[in-house]
Amino acid sequence: MDAASLNLSVKFWIPHLKEASWVAIGQAATAIGGLLAIKVSTNVLGPAEFGRFAAALAIAGLGQVCFFGPVSQAALRFLSMAKERHILGSYRILLLKFYLIGIVAVILCWLASIFAGFNHTLLVPIVLIALYTLASGLQMILLAVINAARLRKWVAGLQVTDAFLKPALILAIALLADRSASSVMSAYIITTLVIVSVLLGVLASLWSRDQNLALPSDGRSTYTNLAGQMASFTWLFVLFGVLGAVGSHGERLLLINFVSWEDVGTYALMTQLALAPNVMLTSVINQFYLPLIYQSDPSGSKKLGRSYQYYLLFSIIGVFAVAVFVATFGRWIIPLFSSTAFLGHEHLLWFLALSAGIFNLGQQLVLPGMLENRLSIYVPSKLLHSLGLLCLAFLLTPTWGVTGMAVASVVSATVYTLGVICANAYLARSAAVPT
């Protein structure tokens, strides 16, 4: 099928409706489970302890954004290419090598944090944060592989399991142990390890069947070629992750320097409530659409057409509808998914919902560069996003507190999305110039 104009007729879309329904079920369960986990965690911990837990999650999130997320993007992007070229063995070895690099990086960061005495600031054991980073990173990679293989039922089933097991374990551990950020982090680790165990079993069965059907490859040269492509793709995403780390997970860590733990917890809660529906929307769209694009054009040599226009239209309508809904009903949403102890700054949901929507729209707009393996054109946008947030945070937060951080968030997200639009215009112009 031509990636430039995926057939939008009934003949094309009806066979995919079942896939889309499984994607929707999985993402709906993820969103509901995430909100349940927030409700349970906030009631178990309270604002101050939830602030410490949110800061610990932000540190783990840095590892996901800066390395394991990029590896999962490569896993999603190159499975179809590896199957087409009969080099799934090389694909598996490369993913394993990338994950081992991630393990080394996490261990080095853990040791550095011990020497820096970071435990005394956060009051959550660094070893728990490191374990969760490694476990959730492996989960991201393995889920990306089975999603790329379009095993929609398995993905949805595991998302449902993760969604409801996590809040149940938080309650159980809180009752059996103590009500602390460390206990809730332990529940997250156990849930992730359960999901990873199932994923490994699914992939072992899948790859065993593929091995029996595999044709001989071209050997070392094919492996080297795939390794080069996956490495360049991954390291560009790593660069994006590092440049965008402040924007994606740094807000809570920056706030530690200026406001109380109670305000950190309240801001973290509102950020999650603003992000959850946006992430669900974009995940449903991407989880369905991207594997179709990658399978229809594994080499990424063709241009996007009408399907991409629909992709952007659904994204734009969705993110702004979500922003208006969350901001309008914020005064009722916060106590519904947490407790009245977190009220006091609900007016900031307008800023945070807009920031989440605008930023996610920018993330959707990088698809043209992804397909052409020219992600480097988005580096300036990522850099502007992080630098803008960092500068505005240090300028506004000491005086305005969490309000200053919310303003910094929406302004930097707008700068990022405008930068991506400019980069896409440059990409289109350069493609139109004859060589």
N, C-alpha and C positions, 0 to 999 in steps of 0.2 A: 504494500500500500504506500502511496506517495505521501511523504510527510508534509509536502507543500500544501496539500489539500486533502486531508483525511475525509473520506466519504461520510458526509453528514446525513445521508439518506436513512430511511427507516431500516433498510436492509443491513446497514452497517451498525446502527445503534442498538437495535433490539437484542442481538446476541450479547451485548455488553451490559444490558440492564441488570442482569443477575450479579455480575461483578460489581457494578456500581452500588447495588443494594448491600452487598457484603461490606464494601468499603464504608458506606454510610453507617451501618450497624456498628462496625468496629470503632469508628471515630466518635459516634454518639456515646458509646460505652466509655471511651477514653475521657470525653468531656464530662460525662455524669460522674464517673469514678474520680476524676480530678477534683470536681466540686465537693464530692463526698469526703475525699481525703482532706480538703481544706476545712470543711465543716468540723470533722473529727479532730484534726490537728489544732485548730484554733480554740476549740472548747477544752481540749486536753491541756494545752500549753498556756493559753493566755497571751496577751500582746507582746510582752517583753521576751518570753521564752520562744514564742513563735518568730520573733525578730531574729534571734540567734539561729534558729533552725533554718529560716529563709536565707540568712547569710551563708550558712553551711551548704545549702543547696546551690547558692549562687557560685560558690567556689567549685563544686562538682560540675556545675553548668559550664564553667570556663573550660574544663577539660573536654567536655562534650563538644562545645562550639569550636575550640581551637584544634582538636585532633580527631576525636572519634566520630563526630558529625561529618567531617570531610571524608573520612574513610568509608562511612556508610553511603555517602553520595557516590563515591567511586564504585562501591559494590552494586548500587542500583544502576549506574550508568553502563558498566562494562559486562554484566552477566550475559546480555543478549549477544554482544560481540564475541565473548568467549565461547558461547554455545555455537554460534555460527561458524567459528574457526576451529571448533573441536579442541579447545585448550582449557577446559574447565579445571583440569588439574593445576595448571599454572595460575589460574584465577584464584583457586583456594590457597595455594602456597603464598601468593602475594598478599592476600587478606590476612593470613596468619602472621606474616612478617610485619605488616603494618601494625597489627595489634600488639605484637611483642615490642615494637618501638614505643607504642603508647604506654605499655607497662613500665618500661624503663623510665620514660618521662615522668610518670606519676610517682614512681619511687623517688626519683631525684627531687621532685617538688615537695614530697612528704618529708624527706630528710632536711631540706632547706627550711621548711616551716618549723621543724622541731628546733633547729639551731636559732631561728629567729624568735622563738617563744610565742608563736601565734596562738597556741592553745590557751594561753592566759587571757587573750583578748576575746576569743570567740566562745570559750568554755564548752566547746564540742570537740571530742577527741579527733585529731587529724587522721588517725588511722581509719576511723569510720568513714570520713569523707573520701579518703583514698580508695577504700574498698568499694564504696558506692560508685565512685567515678569509673573504676575498672569494670564493675558488673554492669552498670547501665551503658557504658561504652560498647561492651560486647553485645548487649541486647540490641542496641541501635544497629550495629553492623549485621547481625543475623536476621533481624526483622527486615532490613533493607534487601537482603538476598532473597528471602521468600516472597517479599513484595515484588521484586523484579521478576521472579518466576511466576508471578500472578497466581499464587496460592491464596486466594482471597479468603476462603473459609478459615484457613489456619491463622492468617493474620488477624481476622476479626475475632476468632475464638480466643487467641492469646491476649488481644486488647481487652476483651471482656473480662478474662481472668485477672489480668493486671489491675483493671479498674476497680474490681470489687474485693479482691484479696488484700490490697494495700490498706484501705480504711479498716477492714476487719482486723488485720494484724496490729494496726496502730492502737485500736481499742483493747485488744487482748494484751499487748505488751504494757500498755498503760495501767491496766488492772493488775497484772502479775508483777510488774517491776515498779517503775516510778514515772511520773509525768514530767519528762525532760526532753529536750531536743535530741539528746543521744538515743533515747528509747524510740522516738519516732524515726530517726535515721536508721536504726536497726531494723525496723519494720520495712522500710524502703529497700534495704539491702536483701532481706529474706525474700521479699516479693520478686525482686529482680532475678535472684538466683533460681527461683522456681521457674520463671519464664525462660531463662537461658537454658535450663536443663531440658525443657520441652523442645525448644528451638533446635538444640543440638541433635536430639532424636529425629526430628522432622528432616533436618538437612542431611543427616547420615543416610536415611532411607532414600531421600531424593537423589543424592549424589551417587548412591549405589546403583540405582536404576540408570542414571545418565552414564555411569562408567561402563555398564554393560552394552550401551548403545553407541559409545563413543567411537569415532573414526580416528585413525592416526593423524597427528599434527606434524608440523614441519620441524619440531624439535627446538633446539636452543634458540635459534633466531626468532622463532615465533614467541617464545617466552620473553626474550629480551625486548621485543617490540611491544608486547602487552605491558610489561613492567614499566617501560618508558612512558607509555600513554597513561597508565594508571597513576604513576608517580607524579607526572606533571599536572594531571587533573586534581589529584589529592593535595599536592603542595600549594596549588593556587587557592583551594578552599581553606587550607591551613592559614595561609596568609590573610585571607578574608576573615577567618575566625579570630586571629590575633588582632588585626586592625579593628574588628568590630566587637571585641570582647568587652570593652567598656560600655558600649551601647547595649549589648544583649544581656549582660549579667552584672555590670559594674555599678548600677544605680544603688542597689542595696549596700554594697561594700563601701561606696562613697559616702552614703548617708551615715555610716557608723561614726565618721569623724565629726559630724555636725549636730546630730539629733540623738534623742534617747532611744533605748532599745524598743520602747513601746511604739514610738513613731516609726522606727524601722519595720516593726511587725505590721503596723497598720498600712504603711505604704506598700509593703510586700504583698499583703492580702489584696489590696486594690489593684495592684499590677497584675496579679494572677487572675482576678475576676475579669479584668479588661482583656487579658491575653487569651483566656481559655476559649471563648467562642470564636475569636479570630483564628487561633491555631486550629480549631476543629474545622472551620470553613476551608482554610487553605490546605489543610491536610487531606480532606475529602477530595478536593479538586486535584491536588498534585498526585495523591496515591492512585487515583484512577487514570489521570491523563498522562503522566510522565512515562509509565511503562509502555503505554500504547505508542507514544512518540519514539521511544528508544528502540522498541521492537520493529516499528515500521521503517526506521532508518538508523540501523546500528552504527554506521560510520559517521552520521551527522553531516552528510554532504548536501542535503537538500534544504530548501527554505520553508519556513513556517507559513501557513496560509490561513484560511478562514477559521479553522479549528482554534488557532491561537487567539484570534479576535474574540471568539466566544469565551475562551479561557480567561482572557483579561476582563471581558464584560461581566462575567459571573463574579470574578474576584472583586472588581470595583464596587458593584452593587452590594455584594455581601459584606465587605469590610466596613463600608459606611453605614449600612443598615444596622450592623452589630454595634458600631460606635454609638449611634443615636439611642439604641435600645438600652445599652448598658448605662450610659450617662443619664438618661431620663429616669430610669428606675433604680438608680444607685442607692437611694436612701432605704429602699426595701430589700435590695439584693444583698447588701453587706450583712445585716443581721440574719437574713435567711440562710446564708452560707457560712456564717461565723457566729458572732454574738454581738450584743450591744456594746461590749467593751471596745470594739473596733470602730465605733462611730466617732465622728468629729472632723473628718477630712473628706467626707463623701463627695463634696463639690469638685474634688480633683479628678473624679472619674471621667469628667468631660475631657480633660487633658490626656489622661492615661488611655482612654478608649480611642481617642483620635490618634495618639502616638502609635498605639498598637496597630490600628488599621492602616495608617499611612506607611509605617515600616513594612508591614506584611505585603502591601501592594508593591513596594520597591523590591521585595524578595521575589515576587512573582515575575517581575519584569526582567530578571536576569536570564530567563530561559534562552533567548537568542544567543547570548554569549556562551552558555553552557553547551548548546548543541554544536557550535562551531569551535569549541575548546579554546575560546578567547576570553576567558574569565578575567584576564589581567586588566581589561578595559574598565572593570568595576572597582579596581583597587583605590583610585582617588575618592570614589564615593564612600567606600568603607572608612577610609582615613578621615574624611571630612565629618562623617557621622560621629566617630569616636572623639576626635579632637573638639568638635562642636559641643558634644555633651560634657566632656571633661572641663572645658573652659567655662561654659555656662554654669555648670554645677558649682565650681569653686567661686564663681562670681555671685550667684544668686542664693545658694543654699545657706551660707552663713547668716544671711539676713532674713530670708523668707522660709527657711526650713524645708519641709517636704513640698511646699508649694513651689519653691524655686526649682527643686528637682523635677517636678512635673512639667513646668514651663520649659526647662532645658530639654526634657525628653521629647516633647512635641516639636520643638524647633529643630532639633538635630535629626529627627525622623523625616521631617519635611525636606531638609537639606539633602539627606541620603537619597530619597526617592527622586528628587529633581536631578541629582547627579546621575542616577541610573538612567533616567530618561535621556539625558544629554549623551551618555555613553552609547545608548542604543541608536541614537540619531547618527553618531559618528560611525558606528558599526554598519548601519545601512548605507551611509554614504561611501564608505570605503569598499563595501561589496559591490556598489554600483559602478565604481571607477574601473574601466578596463585596464588590464595589465599587459 
